[in-house]
Amino acid sequence: MNERNIIKLLKRKAGKSWCRSKVAAIGFNIKNEIIGKVSNQPRFDRKNGSIHAEMKLMRTAGPGLVKILICRVGESGKNFLPIDPCPMCLEKAKELGIKIESIVI
């Protein structure tokens, strides 16, 4: 899958999030094949909190995960907004040997 299609897929997935900050993550294995795609989801036990897409992907993708691409879109789902993974997600990714990259357009 080429980069343009991956960006479209990320944008579409992020737009389906129920959260105010719409974030999606796609995970890749060592062969650069997609092994998972998720969006963030609300955490009902905490006001304005969410389960981060990259953390959700690390929990569900399995041991083959080596790289995660994340993106955030505006409420309309059309424009990209800046995003960086939180320190907790970065620490967990480092512990697991996973590289997290943000889509910036």
Secondary structure, DSSP 4 states (H G I P E B T S, - for coil): --HHHHHHHHHHHHHT--SSSEEEEEEE-TTS-EEEEEE-EE-TTSTT-EE-HHHHHHHHS-TT--EEEEEEE-TTSSSEE-----HHHHHHHHHHT-EEEE---
